[in-house]
Amino acid sequence: MSREQILNGISVERNRQDGLWGNDFDDKNTPNDWVAYVNNYLAQGAYDGRSEEYTVEKFRIALVKAATICVAAIEAIDRNGKCADRHYDKKENETILEEN
């Protein structure tokens, strides 16, 4: 399979995910969220030496999904010019104002 075909597959998966979640959801993800999502897909695809369900096809699907999440993160950064703030990065008075 060519690089162009691989990237097209990532684009197709990105369109599917975007239809499920959309920009509003993506724009609220912190760097920690993005890393967790990518790691989750990579872990799903990893072969632990014991799983009878492991196939190279499932690993490839997990890699495409992880790559797609990376694209979503880049799109969110480019769209907003920054990453979403982590909840513990908020200033104390901002948190108080939000609670009232």
GROMACS elastic network, one bead per residue, 0.5 to 0.9 nm:
[ bonds ]
;  ai    aj funct       b0    kb
    1     4     6  0.82293   500
    1     5     6  0.62466   500
    1     6     6  0.68776   500
    2     5     6  0.51862   500
    2     6     6  0.63364   500
    2     7     6  0.86931   500
    3     7     6  0.60717   500
    3     8     6  0.83961   500
    4     7     6  0.51738   500
    4     8     6  0.60327   500
    4     9     6  0.86235   500
    5     9     6  0.62092   500
    5    10     6  0.87241   500
    6     9     6  0.50918   500
    6    10     6  0.64329   500
    6    11     6  0.87364   500
    6    64     6  0.83029   500
    7    11     6  0.61986   500
    7    12     6  0.86614   500
    7    64     6  0.89564   500
    8    12     6  0.61860   500
    8    13     6  0.86352   500
    9    12     6  0.50755   500
    9    13     6  0.62428   500
    9    14     6  0.85113   500
    9    64     6  0.74916   500
   10    13     6  0.51092   500
   10    14     6  0.60227   500
   10    15     6  0.86562   500
   10    64     6  0.58359   500
   10    65     6  0.74004   500
   10    67     6  0.69103   500
   10    68     6  0.56125   500
   10    71     6  0.85799   500
   11    15     6  0.62245   500
   11    16     6  0.86515   500
   11    68     6  0.73666   500
   11    71     6  0.87851   500
   12    15     6  0.52123   500
   12    16     6  0.63978   500
   12    17     6  0.88048   500
   13    17     6  0.61749   500
   13    18     6  0.84701   500
   13    64     6  0.77107   500
   13    65     6  0.70500   500
   13    68     6  0.66037   500
   14    17     6  0.51039   500
   14    18     6  0.59242   500
   14    19     6  0.84658   500
   14    65     6  0.82482   500
   14    68     6  0.54931   500
   14    69     6  0.76965   500
   14    71     6  0.76121   500
   14    72     6  0.72589   500
   15    18     6  0.50327   500
   15    19     6  0.61538   500
   15    20     6  0.87478   500
   16    19     6  0.51891   500
   16    20     6  0.65320   500
   16    21     6  0.89485   500
   17    20     6  0.50320   500
   17    21     6  0.61448   500
   17    22     6  0.75852   500
   17    68     6  0.83590   500
   17    69     6  0.86965   500
   17    72     6  0.88587   500
   18    21     6  0.52704   500
   18    23     6  0.71450   500
   18    26     6  0.87133   500
   18    72     6  0.82239   500
   19    22     6  0.58507   500
   21    24     6  0.76668   500
   21    25     6  0.58187   500
   21    26     6  0.71708   500
   22    25     6  0.58062   500
   22    26     6  0.65275   500
   22    27     6  0.88262   500
   23    27     6  0.58347   500
   23    28     6  0.86925   500
   23    72     6  0.88447   500
   23    75     6  0.89950   500
   23    76     6  0.73956   500
   24    27     6  0.52925   500
   24    28     6  0.67777   500
   25    28     6  0.55843   500
   25    29     6  0.70554   500
   26    29     6  0.54434   500
   26    30     6  0.89053   500
   26    72     6  0.71773   500
   26    73     6  0.73433   500
   26    75     6  0.88514   500
   26    76     6  0.63560   500
   27    30     6  0.82428   500
   27    73     6  0.85036   500
   27    76     6  0.55768   500
   27    77     6  0.80303   500
   27    79     6  0.84195   500
   27    80     6  0.75527   500
   27    83     6  0.76925   500
   27    84     6  0.65887   500
   28    76     6  0.88778   500
   28    83     6  0.81983   500
   28    84     6  0.55224   500
   28    85     6  0.81429   500
   29    32     6  0.78192   500
   29    33     6  0.54897   500
   29    34     6  0.65063   500
   29    73     6  0.81912   500
   29    76     6  0.86043   500
   29    83     6  0.74884   500
   29    84     6  0.58652   500
   29    85     6  0.83361   500
   29    86     6  0.85180   500
   30    33     6  0.50254   500
   30    34     6  0.64300   500
   30    35     6  0.87443   500
   30    83     6  0.59950   500
   30    85     6  0.61009   500
   30    86     6  0.57689   500
   30    87     6  0.87642   500
   31    34     6  0.52050   500
   31    35     6  0.62759   500
   31    36     6  0.86129   500
   31    73     6  0.82973   500
   31    83     6  0.65876   500
   31    84     6  0.74476   500
   31    85     6  0.84666   500
   31    86     6  0.79476   500
   32    35     6  0.52204   500
   32    36     6  0.61274   500
   32    37     6  0.86883   500
   32    86     6  0.79713   500
   33    36     6  0.51021   500
   33    37     6  0.62150   500
   33    38     6  0.86941   500
   34    37     6  0.51854   500
   34    38     6  0.62486   500
   34    39     6  0.85465   500
   34    69     6  0.71942   500
   34    70     6  0.75015   500
   34    72     6  0.87901   500
   34    73     6  0.65359   500
   35    38     6  0.51919   500
   35    39     6  0.59971   500
   35    40     6  0.84476   500
   35    70     6  0.86458   500
   36    39     6  0.50894   500
   36    40     6  0.59917   500
   36    41     6  0.87701   500
   37    40     6  0.50928   500
   37    41     6  0.65340   500
   37    42     6  0.87679   500
   37    66     6  0.75362   500
   37    69     6  0.71329   500
   38    41     6  0.53865   500
   38    42     6  0.62833   500
   38    43     6  0.86136   500
   38    63     6  0.89710   500
   38    65     6  0.79217   500
   38    67     6  0.76632   500
   38    68     6  0.87730   500
   38    69     6  0.62298   500
   38    70     6  0.71567   500
   39    43     6  0.59021   500
   39    44     6  0.84448   500
   39    66     6  0.75511   500
   40    43     6  0.51476   500
   40    44     6  0.61782   500
   40    45     6  0.87555   500
   40    62     6  0.89989   500
   40    66     6  0.81866   500
   41    44     6  0.50608   500
   41    45     6  0.64000   500
   41    46     6  0.87457   500
   41    61     6  0.89216   500
   41    62     6  0.52591   500
   41    63     6  0.70815   500
   41    64     6  0.89213   500
   41    65     6  0.65628   500
   41    66     6  0.55220   500
   42    45     6  0.52032   500
   42    46     6  0.61728   500
   42    59     6  0.80350   500
   42    62     6  0.59971   500
   42    63     6  0.63805   500
   42    65     6  0.85559   500
   42    66     6  0.64540   500
   43    46     6  0.50644   500
   43    47     6  0.83939   500
   43    62     6  0.83633   500
   44    47     6  0.83799   500
   44    58     6  0.85527   500
   44    59     6  0.77207   500
   44    62     6  0.66546   500
   45    54     6  0.76579   500
   45    55     6  0.85606   500
   45    56     6  0.84401   500
   45    58     6  0.61831   500
   45    60     6  0.74404   500
   45    61     6  0.76984   500
   45    62     6  0.51534   500
   45    63     6  0.72113   500
   46    54     6  0.80380   500
   46    59     6  0.65802   500
   46    62     6  0.86028   500
   47    50     6  0.75889   500
   47    51     6  0.69547   500
   47    54     6  0.62557   500
   47    55     6  0.83596   500
   47    59     6  0.80580   500
   48    51     6  0.63315   500
   48    54     6  0.85488   500
   49    52     6  0.86529   500
   49    54     6  0.88371   500
   50    53     6  0.89240   500
   50    54     6  0.86157   500
   51    54     6  0.56299   500
   52    55     6  0.83537   500
   53    58     6  0.87634   500
   54    57     6  0.83992   500
   54    58     6  0.67299   500
   54    59     6  0.75135   500
   55    58     6  0.52550   500
   55    59     6  0.63954   500
   55    60     6  0.87060   500
   56    60     6  0.61253   500
   56    61     6  0.86564   500
   57    60     6  0.50665   500
   57    61     6  0.62817   500
   57    62     6  0.86946   500
   58    61     6  0.50724   500
   58    62     6  0.62443   500
   58    63     6  0.86634   500
   59    62     6  0.51155   500
   59    63     6  0.62566   500
   59    64     6  0.87652   500
   60    63     6  0.50129   500
   60    64     6  0.62758   500
   60    65     6  0.86786   500
   61    64     6  0.51410   500
   61    65     6  0.62611   500
   61    66     6  0.86438   500
   62    65     6  0.50827   500
   62    66     6  0.61133   500
   62    67     6  0.85661   500
   63    66     6  0.50501   500
   63    67     6  0.60935   500
   63    68     6  0.84696   500
   64    67     6  0.50803   500
   64    68     6  0.60630   500
   64    69     6  0.86938   500
   65    69     6  0.62890   500
   65    70     6  0.87283   500
   66    69     6  0.51546   500
   66    70     6  0.64343   500
   66    71     6  0.88289   500
   67    70     6  0.50345   500
   67    71     6  0.63860   500
   67    72     6  0.87681   500
   68    71     6  0.50037   500
   68    72     6  0.62706   500
   68    73     6  0.86922   500
   69    73     6  0.62041   500
   69    74     6  0.86531   500
   70    73     6  0.51057   500
   70    74     6  0.62758   500
   70    75     6  0.86185   500
   71    74     6  0.51164   500
   71    75     6  0.61174   500
   71    76     6  0.86312   500
   72    75     6  0.50449   500
   72    76     6  0.61905   500
   72    77     6  0.86774   500
   73    76     6  0.51206   500
   73    77     6  0.62421   500
   73    78     6  0.86086   500
   73    83     6  0.85870   500
   74    77     6  0.51146   500
   74    78     6  0.60858   500
   74    79     6  0.84475   500
   75    78     6  0.51098   500
   75    79     6  0.59352   500
   75    80     6  0.85391   500
   76    79     6  0.50364   500
   76    80     6  0.60663   500
   76    81     6  0.80318   500
   76    82     6  0.79380   500
   76    83     6  0.74043   500
   76    84     6  0.89989   500
   77    80     6  0.53090   500
   77    81     6  0.53054   500
   77    82     6  0.50531   500
   77    83     6  0.56177   500
   77    84     6  0.85727   500
   78    81     6  0.52627   500
   78    82     6  0.73299   500
   79    82     6  0.81525   500
   80    83     6  0.72617   500
   80    84     6  0.86373   500
   82    85     6  0.87417   500
   83    86     6  0.88165   500
   85    88     6  0.81717   500
   85    89     6  0.63586   500
   85    90     6  0.72528   500
   86    89     6  0.52678   500
   86    90     6  0.72066   500
   87    90     6  0.58544   500
   88    91     6  0.80916   500
   89    92     6  0.89749   500
   90    93     6  0.82787   500
   90    94     6  0.63533   500
   90    95     6  0.66007   500
   91    94     6  0.52932   500
   91    95     6  0.65249   500
   91    96     6  0.88973   500
   92    95     6  0.52524   500
   92    96     6  0.63955   500
   92    97     6  0.88282   500
   93    97     6  0.61574   500
   93    98     6  0.86008   500
   94    97     6  0.51521   500
   94    98     6  0.62439   500
   94    99     6  0.87317   500
   95    98     6  0.51472   500
   95    99     6  0.63075   500
   95   100     6  0.89706   500
   96    99     6  0.51823   500
   96   100     6  0.66107   500
   97   100     6  0.54171   500
